[in-house]
Amino acid sequence: MGGTLEYLSGLLGSGHKHKKKRLQTVELKVRMDCDGCELKVKKAVSSMKGVQSVDINRKQQKVTVVGYVEPNKVLKKAQSTGKKAEIWPYVPYNLVTHPYAAGAYDKKAPPGYVRNVESVAVSSSQSSKQDDQITNMFSDDNPNSCSIM
């Protein structure tokens, strides 16, 4: 019986190590001006171990890498070409609470996209202003305040 348990735990243990990297999609914004730039970036990220596919949309300056890779390593590989690269910073504008707030709106973003800013920070500052307005509405210090009788 003990041999069977060791055998099974060995199988489970080795399975755990195999699942260290999972299949994922990494999207980067990379500055590419010409076919040469595009080819250079594509060759660099394609050569990485675990990469399944590389798709480049030069008009959007977007590189999509699918594979058993880590996002930061893909980013570093893209930056090693000398091109300005960052993790894809945009989300569809309808996912952001205030898409035209400072920081979210980016004229370089593809149509329908805005920068992925912390919506929590924007909405919490917005709600605190509303709380202040409500508090002031019933304040004794405010000469135009409402009174509840």
C-alpha positions in Angstrom: 0.0 0.0 0.0 2.8 2.4 0.9 4.4 1.9 -2.6 1.2 2.9 -4.3 0.9 6.1 -2.3 4.5 7.0 -3.1 3.8 6.3 -6.7 0.7 8.5 -6.8 2.3 11.3 -4.9 5.2 11.2 -7.3 2.8 11.5 -10.2 0.9 14.4 -8.6 4.2 16.1 -7.6 5.6 16.0 -11.2 2.2 17.2 -12.5 2.5 20.2 -10.2 5.9 21.2 -11.6 4.6 21.0 -15.2 1.8 23.5 -14.4 4.2 26.2 -13.4 3.6 28.1 -16.6 0.1 28.3 -18.1 -1.0 29.2 -21.6 -1.8 32.9 -21.7 -2.0 35.9 -24.0 0.4 38.7 -23.4 -0.4 42.0 -25.1 2.3 44.7 -25.5 2.3 48.2 -26.9 5.5 48.5 -29.0 6.6 51.5 -31.0 7.1 50.2 -34.6 7.5 52.5 -37.6 8.4 50.2 -40.5 8.5 46.6 -41.8 12.0 46.3 -40.4 10.9 47.2 -36.9 8.0 44.8 -37.0 10.2 42.0 -38.2 12.8 42.7 -35.6 10.2 42.5 -32.8 8.5 39.5 -34.2 11.8 37.5 -34.5 12.8 38.4 -31.0 9.6 37.4 -29.2 9.0 34.3 -31.5 12.4 33.0 -30.5 11.3 32.7 -26.8 10.7 29.3 -25.4 7.0 28.5 -25.0 5.7 31.0 -27.6 2.9 29.5 -29.6 2.0 32.5 -31.9 2.9 36.1 -32.4 0.4 38.6 -34.0 1.4 42.2 -34.8 -0.9 45.1 -35.6 1.4 47.9 -36.5 -1.4 50.4 -37.0 -2.3 49.9 -33.3 1.4 49.4 -32.3 0.1 46.2 -30.7 2.0 42.8 -30.3 0.0 39.8 -29.1 1.9 36.8 -27.9 0.2 33.5 -27.0 2.1 30.8 -25.2 3.5 29.4 -22.0 5.3 32.6 -21.2 5.6 35.2 -18.4 4.4 38.7 -19.3 7.4 40.4 -17.9 9.9 38.2 -19.8 8.0 38.9 -23.1 8.2 42.6 -22.3 11.9 42.5 -21.6 12.5 40.5 -24.8 10.6 43.2 -26.8 12.5 46.0 -25.1 15.8 44.2 -25.9 15.2 45.1 -29.5 15.7 48.8 -28.6 12.0 49.6 -29.2 9.9 51.4 -26.6 7.6 48.7 -25.2 5.1 48.4 -22.4 2.4 46.0 -21.3 -0.8 46.9 -23.3 -2.2 49.9 -21.3 -5.6 50.2 -23.0 -9.0 48.8 -22.2 -12.3 49.5 -24.1 -13.7 52.8 -22.9 -16.9 51.3 -21.7 -15.1 49.4 -19.0 -13.8 52.6 -17.3 -16.0 54.7 -15.0 -14.7 58.0 -16.3 -13.2 57.5 -19.7 -12.5 61.2 -20.4 -11.0 61.9 -17.0 -7.4 63.1 -16.9 -5.1 60.1 -17.1 -7.7 57.8 -18.8 -8.1 59.7 -22.1 -5.1 59.2 -24.4 -5.1 60.6 -27.9 -2.7 57.8 -29.0 -5.1 55.1 -28.0 -6.8 53.0 -30.7 -10.4 54.1 -31.4 -12.8 53.0 -28.7 -9.9 52.5 -26.1 -8.7 54.5 -23.1 -5.8 54.0 -20.8 -6.4 51.4 -18.0 -6.3 53.7 -15.0 -7.3 52.7 -11.5 -11.1 53.2 -11.7 -11.2 52.7 -7.9 -9.0 55.8 -7.3 -11.2 57.9 -9.7 -14.5 56.7 -8.3 -13.4 57.0 -4.6 -12.3 60.6 -5.1 -15.6 61.3 -6.9 -17.7 59.8 -4.1 -15.8 61.7 -1.4 -16.7 65.0 -3.2 -20.4 63.9 -3.3 -20.2 63.1 0.4 -18.8 66.5 1.2 -21.6 68.2 -0.8 -24.3 66.2 1.1 -22.6 67.0 4.4 -22.4 70.7 3.6 -26.0 70.7 2.6 -27.1 70.1 6.2 -24.3 72.0 7.9 -25.0 74.7 10.4 -22.0 76.6 9.0 -23.7 76.9 5.6 -26.1 79.8 5.5 -28.0 78.3 2.6 -28.3 74.8 4.1 -31.5 72.9 4.5 -32.9 72.3 8.0 -34.8 69.3 9.1 -37.6 69.9 11.5 
